[in-house]
Amino acid sequence: MNNSNLFLNIPNSHEVIRPGYTVKLGRFSNDEWLVCFGWYEFGGNRPVCGWYLVKDGGLTTKPLQLPDLDDIYLINL
């Protein structure tokens, strides 16, 4: 799969995010998250395929949910 064609629109803006971008979320203002797409595990559940965020070199994984898109305030390519 070629992730370079994947993107998500940020609501109420003209911005998009793509796998490989780094973002900051308002409620985690000190953390930078790497945007990813693919198979991941979260919370001890079976692997799922979709959008997710990682930080700390991959030690922390968080599913990317719609409210997160509203909470993004910084996007680095």
C-alpha positions in Angstrom: 0.0 0.0 0.0 1.3 3.4 -0.9 0.7 5.7 2.1 1.7 8.8 0.2 -1.8 9.1 -1.3 -3.5 8.9 2.1 -4.7 12.0 3.9 -7.3 13.2 6.4 -8.9 16.7 6.2 -8.7 18.7 9.4 -12.3 20.0 10.0 -13.0 23.7 9.6 -9.6 24.3 7.9 -7.8 23.8 4.6 -5.2 21.6 6.3 -4.6 17.9 5.9 -2.5 15.3 7.7 -0.7 12.4 6.2 1.2 9.4 7.5 4.6 10.7 8.7 3.4 14.1 9.8 3.9 15.2 13.4 1.0 16.8 15.2 0.2 18.3 18.6 -3.1 17.8 20.3 -4.6 20.4 22.7 -5.2 18.1 25.5 -1.6 16.7 25.3 0.1 20.0 24.7 3.6 18.9 25.6 3.5 15.8 23.4 4.3 15.4 19.7 2.6 12.6 17.9 3.6 10.8 14.7 0.6 10.2 12.4 0.5 6.6 11.1 -1.8 4.4 9.0 -1.8 0.6 9.0 -2.1 -2.3 11.4 -1.7 -1.5 15.1 -2.5 -2.9 18.5 -4.1 -0.9 21.3 -5.2 -1.7 24.8 -4.5 -5.4 24.5 -7.0 -5.9 21.7 -6.5 -7.6 18.5 -4.7 -5.7 15.7 -6.8 -3.3 13.7 -6.1 -1.4 10.5 -6.6 2.4 10.5 -5.2 5.7 11.5 -3.2 6.0 14.8 -0.8 8.2 16.6 2.5 7.2 18.2 4.9 9.0 20.6 8.0 8.1 22.6 9.6 6.3 19.7 6.6 4.0 19.3 6.2 3.1 23.0 2.8 4.9 23.2 0.1 4.2 20.6 -3.3 6.0 20.4 -6.1 5.4 17.8 -6.8 8.6 15.9 -10.4 9.5 16.5 -12.6 12.3 15.1 -12.3 14.5 18.2 -8.6 14.4 17.8 -8.9 16.1 14.4 -10.6 19.0 16.1 -7.9 19.1 18.8 -4.9 19.3 16.4 -3.2 22.7 16.7 0.2 22.1 15.2 1.2 20.2 12.1 4.8 19.5 11.0 5.6 17.8 7.8 
